[in-house]
Amino acid sequence: MKENEEDILRKVRKIEIKTRGLSNDIFAGKYHSAFKGRGMAFSEVRDYRIGDDIRDIDWNVTARNRKPYIKVYEEERELTMMLLVDVSASRMFGTQGQLKKNLITEIAAVLAFSAAQNNDKIGCIFFSDRIEKYIPPKKGRQHVLRIISDLVDFQPEGRGTDLNGALRFFTNVMKKRCTAFLLTDFMDLVPGADGTRFEEGLKIASSRHDLVGLRIYDVRETALPDVGIVEMQDAETGRKVWVDTASRRTRDSYAAYWELASAAIARTLTKCRVDTVSVATGEDYVAALLRLFKMR
């Protein structure tokens, strides 16, 4: 059920007070230093030097001259941040006093205000098993507040997740290189958790843009508690099943699947050169974001 406008505005204001303060005090400078090198326009090539980022090697020039060359960029006056937000039904789960949806909203707000502090443009793509909404990049506080308001109140049409579809849409709509944050649980996997379902989209997006993954999860997705026989439902498919959580074998199998899926996700993201940090509901996301910025 949709909330009334007064409730939405109150929530947006509360989120703004908390996240804008964090952005001003902690993240604005760190965000700029961590990501400013990726919003660049190509200028020229030069000889490779020890310590250069191998991602900047110009392979065509390198092949012609038979020695490595690096692409040199000039910083553009206007940078763009895109938020790719998973709004599928699985975001409505949380057992630590916070839904994944709420955590995603706060992290997105911190990042958006940090970009706004640097006078960057901010845009947003909401996706489920379809593209739910596209907000073109713009500058300013009012634009950030619009994005936060949509994150608070948005009601998606789809329940599932199509990560590849979202990444394809992103690369088609954003022709100019930008920094993009992908906020999702990354559980869009085929049975067996082989991690390949969204690999193609990640490869293309990360080759054209500076793509960063933020994996949002809940501790109850990692391990089952012993609470007897309970009925569980898949939020995205609606499928229900009775599970005997008192069974050690069942709990061990559940935990093993989580580890298998997590390892597959990590391999895929590393292969596609996507920097990633995981954040759990109820966890201090400030520390997680600082880890990400330090990694950069």
Secondary structure in CASP SS format (residue, H / E / C, confidence):
PFRMAT SS
TARGET T0000
AUTHOR 0000-0000-0000
METHOD secondary structure of the structure
MODEL  1
M C 1.00
K C 1.00
E C 1.00
N C 1.00
E H 1.00
E H 1.00
D H 1.00
I H 1.00
L H 1.00
R H 1.00
K H 1.00
V H 1.00
R H 1.00
K H 1.00
I H 1.00
E H 1.00
I H 1.00
K H 1.00
T H 1.00
R H 1.00
G H 1.00
L H 1.00
S H 1.00
N H 1.00
D H 1.00
I H 1.00
F H 1.00
A H 1.00
G H 1.00
K H 1.00
Y H 1.00
H H 1.00
S H 1.00
A H 1.00
F H 1.00
K H 1.00
G H 1.00
R H 1.00
G C 1.00
M E 1.00
A E 1.00
F E 1.00
S E 1.00
E E 1.00
V E 1.00
R E 1.00
D E 1.00
Y C 1.00
R C 1.00
I C 1.00
G C 1.00
D C 1.00
D C 1.00
I H 1.00
R H 1.00
D H 1.00
I E 1.00
D C 1.00
W H 1.00
N H 1.00
V H 1.00
T H 1.00
A H 1.00
R H 1.00
N H 1.00
R C 1.00
K C 1.00
P C 1.00
Y E 1.00
I E 1.00
K E 1.00
V E 1.00
Y E 1.00
E E 1.00
E E 1.00
E C 1.00
R C 1.00
E C 1.00
L C 1.00
T E 1.00
M E 1.00
M E 1.00
L E 1.00
L E 1.00
V E 1.00
D E 1.00
V C 1.00
S C 1.00
A H 1.00
S H 1.00
R H 1.00
M H 1.00
F C 1.00
G C 1.00
T C 1.00
Q C 1.00
G C 1.00
Q C 1.00
L C 1.00
K H 1.00
K H 1.00
N H 1.00
L H 1.00
I H 1.00
T H 1.00
E H 1.00
I H 1.00
A H 1.00
A H 1.00
V H 1.00
L H 1.00
A H 1.00
F H 1.00
S H 1.00
A H 1.00
A H 1.00
Q H 1.00
N C 1.00
N C 1.00
D C 1.00
K E 1.00
I E 1.00
G E 1.00
C E 1.00
I E 1.00
F E 1.00
F E 1.00
S C 1.00
D C 1.00
R C 1.00
I E 1.00
E E 1.00
K E 1.00
Y E 1.00
I E 1.00
P E 1.00
P E 1.00
K E 1.00
K C 1.00
G C 1.00
R H 1.00
Q H 1.00
H H 1.00
V H 1.00
L H 1.00
R H 1.00
I H 1.00
I H 1.00
S H 1.00
D H 1.00
L H 1.00
V H 1.00
D H 1.00
F C 1.00
Q C 1.00
P C 1.00
E C 1.00
G C 1.00
R C 1.00
G C 1.00
T C 1.00
D C 1.00
L H 1.00
N H 1.00
G H 1.00
A H 1.00
L H 1.00
R H 1.00
F H 1.00
F H 1.00
T H 1.00
N H 1.00
V H 1.00
M C 1.00
K C 1.00
K C 1.00
R C 1.00
C C 1.00
T E 1.00
A E 1.00
F E 1.00
L E 1.00
L E 1.00
T E 1.00
D C 1.00
F C 1.00
M C 1.00
D C 1.00
L C 1.00
V C 1.00
P C 1.00
G C 1.00
A C 1.00
D C 1.00
G C 1.00
T C 1.00
R C 1.00
F C 1.00
E H 1.00
E H 1.00
G H 1.00
L H 1.00
K H 1.00
I H 1.00
A H 1.00
S H 1.00
S H 1.00
R H 1.00
H C 1.00
D E 1.00
L E 1.00
V E 1.00
G E 1.00
L E 1.00
R E 1.00
I E 1.00
Y E 1.00
D C 1.00
V H 1.00
R H 1.00
E H 1.00
T C 1.00
A C 1.00
L C 1.00
P C 1.00
D C 1.00
V C 1.00
G C 1.00
I E 1.00
V E 1.00
E E 1.00
M E 1.00
Q E 1.00
D C 1.00
A C 1.00
E C 1.00
T C 1.00
G C 1.00
R C 1.00
K E 1.00
V E 1.00
W E 1.00
V E 1.00
D E 1.00
T C 1.00
A C 1.00
S C 1.00
R H 1.00
R H 1.00
T H 1.00
R H 1.00
D H 1.00
S H 1.00
Y H 1.00
A H 1.00
A H 1.00
Y H 1.00
W H 1.00
E H 1.00
L H 1.00
A H 1.00
S H 1.00
A H 1.00
A H 1.00
I H 1.00
A H 1.00
R H 1.00
T H 1.00
L H 1.00
T H 1.00
K H 1.00
C C 1.00
R C 1.00
V C 1.00
D E 1.00
T E 1.00
V E 1.00
S E 1.00
V E 1.00
A E 1.00
T C 1.00
G C 1.00
E C 1.00
D C 1.00
Y H 1.00
V H 1.00
A H 1.00
A H 1.00
L H 1.00
L H 1.00
R H 1.00
L H 1.00
F H 1.00
K H 1.00
M H 1.00
R C 1.00
END
